[in-house]
Amino acid sequence: MNVGNIKSFFINVWDTLFSALKVVFLSRPTKLGQMTLKNNSKEKCLIIGNGPSLKNELEDNRIFFEGVTSICVNYFPLSDEFLKIKPNSIVLHAPEFWIECVKEEYKTGREKLFAALIEKTSWNLLIYAPIKAKYSTKLVNNILSNKYISITFYNDTPIEGFNFTNALFFNLGLGLPRPHNVVIPSLILALRQNFKQIYLTGVDHSWLKEISVDADNNVLVGQYHFYDDGNVKPAPMNKVGREKTRNLAEVLEKFIFTFRSYYQIKEYANRKNAIIYNATKLSFIDAFDRIDL
């Protein structure tokens, strides 16, 4: 065993022990919840990200989107596509959806989202939210006022270490790869539902080319979505929806954690005999096989 392997072994030992400690103090028992399936099939699942490429994918592959079990994320219900596709599930992840001490723009955004969910949903929709959101009675009570909506919770405790212990924690619903993007819990939840083919759309993740630093050393990141009206400009990346913003090192670190997590997920998918296909053209995610829908 060379020096590099020895170092990697002890890093994994530490990460595994630390992950176990976090699980003990941060994770809580949860139920996976079962989403309604289209065509009663657990063979295929589509995860719909909100990246700018989704607009063209929807135009080119409408039949696929409407005919397969799908999971959407975050603000997708604000778009007209929500009523057309009728996704089976939605994953909420950002803490500004439930914590109170956030900027007003986030409070306004979540109120619009919850209103859209309640007013538009007329089919069985399962909402996944982090366990911390369980204690936001306003969030839960508002959403459950619609009889078609159910909500279940997941642990977003960051898990790292040996692949076999990671898989054990994921299987038990005790944590996730570092969840710095909503696609990460979406993939783990789809794998835990035992889908064998998972397709990713709208996951451009092309923020690296959208980074700039202005004259006042503010780090700006262009984060564009398919439903934007064209007036969105690069902006600082806030910490947990608050006023404090990330510096360049923190922004790049967040991206590193995100892309590294996808390799953890690929390993987990292999253990479950599942395949994840990245169907997003020009996506920066390099962990999964590419496919053209």
HUGI-V396855 format. One record per residue. RES is the residue in one letter. PHI is phi as a letter, one per 40 degrees, with the letter a starting at -180 (none if undefined). D_FIRST is the distance of its C-alpha to the first C-alpha in Angstrom with 2 decimals. Layout:
RES_PHI_D_FIRST + RES_PHI_D_FIRST
//
This chain:
M_none_0.00 + N_c_3.81 + V_c_6.82 + G_c_8.16 + N_c_6.09 + I_c_6.58 + K_c_10.03 + S_c_10.73 + F_c_10.15 + F_c_12.55 + I_c_14.86 + N_c_15.22 + V_d_15.97 + W_c_18.58 + D_c_20.01 + T_c_20.43 + L_c_22.16 + F_c_24.28 + S_c_25.25 + A_c_26.34 + L_c_28.39 + K_c_30.03 + V_c_30.90 + V_d_32.63 + F_c_34.74 + L_b_35.30 + S_c_35.30 + R_b_38.31 + P_c_39.19 + T_b_40.24 + K_b_41.65 + L_c_40.38 + G_g_43.89 + Q_b_44.89 + M_c_46.20 + T_c_49.04 + L_b_47.84 + K_c_49.69 + N_g_50.63 + N_f_49.01 + S_b_45.73 + K_b_42.19 + E_c_40.96 + K_b_41.15 + C_a_41.00 + L_b_41.73 + I_b_40.51 + I_b_42.98 + G_c_41.83 + N_b_44.53 + G_c_43.42 + P_c_46.13 + S_c_45.16 + L_c_46.28 + K_d_49.90 + N_c_49.60 + E_c_47.46 + L_c_50.19 + E_c_52.86 + D_c_51.10 + N_b_49.74 + R_d_52.20 + I_c_52.39 + F_c_48.65 + F_c_48.59 + E_c_51.56 + G_b_50.60 + V_b_47.12 + T_d_45.86 + S_b_44.89 + I_b_43.42 + C_b_44.70 + V_b_43.68 + N_f_45.39 + Y_c_48.67 + F_d_49.03 + P_c_52.10 + L_c_54.01 + S_c_54.07 + D_c_56.59 + E_c_53.79 + F_d_53.18 + L_c_56.46 + K_c_55.94 + I_c_52.45 + K_f_52.84 + P_d_49.14 + N_c_48.20 + S_a_46.10 + I_b_45.40 + V_b_42.42 + L_b_43.28 + H_b_40.55 + A_c_41.77 + P_c_42.89 + E_c_46.12 + F_c_47.37 + W_b_47.99 + I_c_47.77 + E_c_51.06 + C_c_50.21 + V_b_49.52 + K_c_51.49 + E_d_54.70 + E_c_53.55 + Y_c_50.82 + K_c_53.38 + T_c_55.72 + G_c_53.04 + R_c_52.05 + E_c_55.71 + K_c_56.26 + L_c_53.26 + F_c_54.37 + A_c_57.93 + A_c_56.83 + L_c_54.82 + I_c_57.79 + E_c_60.43 + K_c_58.76 + T_c_56.86 + S_b_58.96 + W_b_56.25 + N_c_53.57 + L_b_50.92 + L_b_47.92 + I_b_46.66 + Y_b_43.15 + A_b_42.89 + P_d_40.44 + I_d_41.21 + K_c_42.55 + A_c_45.34 + K_d_46.58 + Y_c_48.35 + S_c_50.26 + T_c_53.37 + K_c_55.02 + L_c_52.32 + V_c_52.23 + N_c_56.00 + N_c_56.85 + I_c_54.56 + L_c_55.55 + S_c_59.20 + N_c_58.63 + K_c_58.77 + Y_c_56.49 + I_b_53.57 + S_b_51.09 + I_b_48.22 + T_b_44.97 + F_b_42.25 + Y_b_38.47 + N_c_35.93 + D_b_34.43 + T_c_31.97 + P_c_28.87 + I_b_25.79 + E_a_22.14 + G_h_18.78 + F_c_17.10 + N_d_18.96 + F_c_20.28 + T_c_21.74 + N_d_23.13 + A_c_24.87 + L_c_26.29 + F_c_27.80 + F_c_29.17 + N_d_30.70 + L_c_32.40 + G_g_33.73 + L_c_32.29 + G_i_30.91 + L_a_29.82 + P_d_27.32 + R_d_28.65 + P_c_32.23 + H_c_33.38 + N_a_35.43 + V_c_37.64 + V_c_36.07 + I_c_32.90 + P_c_34.80 + S_c_36.93 + L_c_34.05 + I_c_32.58 + L_c_36.11 + A_c_36.77 + L_c_33.63 + R_c_34.63 + Q_c_38.02 + N_g_36.29 + F_c_37.48 + K_c_35.79 + Q_b_36.67 + I_b_36.65 + Y_b_38.25 + L_b_37.98 + T_b_41.02 + G_g_42.10 + V_b_38.58 + D_d_38.96 + H_f_36.69 + S_c_37.91 + W_c_38.36 + L_d_36.41 + K_c_39.34 + E_b_41.77 + I_c_40.60 + S_a_42.99 + V_b_43.89 + D_c_47.62 + A_c_49.63 + D_b_49.16 + N_g_45.34 + N_c_45.42 + V_c_42.53 + L_b_44.09 + V_b_42.46 + G_c_44.40 + Q_b_43.73 + Y_b_46.02 + H_b_46.97 + F_c_48.91 + Y_c_51.82 + D_c_52.28 + D_c_55.74 + G_g_54.63 + N_b_55.39 + V_c_51.91 + K_b_50.61 + P_d_47.27 + A_a_47.04 + P_c_44.88 + M_c_42.22 + N_c_43.32 + K_c_41.23 + V_f_42.03 + G_g_45.37 + R_b_46.68 + E_c_48.08 + K_c_44.99 + T_b_43.09 + R_c_39.55 + N_c_38.79 + L_c_36.85 + A_c_33.46 + E_c_34.12 + V_c_35.30 + L_c_32.26 + E_c_29.94 + K_c_31.88 + F_c_31.37 + I_d_27.60 + F_d_27.43 + T_c_29.73 + F_c_27.92 + R_c_24.48 + S_c_26.17 + Y_c_27.21 + Y_c_23.68 + Q_d_23.26 + I_c_26.58 + K_c_25.66 + E_c_22.76 + Y_c_25.32 + A_c_27.89 + N_d_25.68 + R_c_25.31 + K_c_29.11 + N_f_29.79 + A_b_31.54 + I_b_31.76 + I_b_32.53 + Y_b_34.63 + N_c_35.37 + A_c_39.03 + T_c_39.62 + K_c_40.47 + L_g_38.85 + S_c_36.68 + F_c_33.81 + I_c_31.56 + D_b_28.94 + A_c_26.98 + F_b_29.53 + D_c_31.28 + R_c_34.59 + I_a_37.91 + D_b_41.56 + L_d_43.78
//
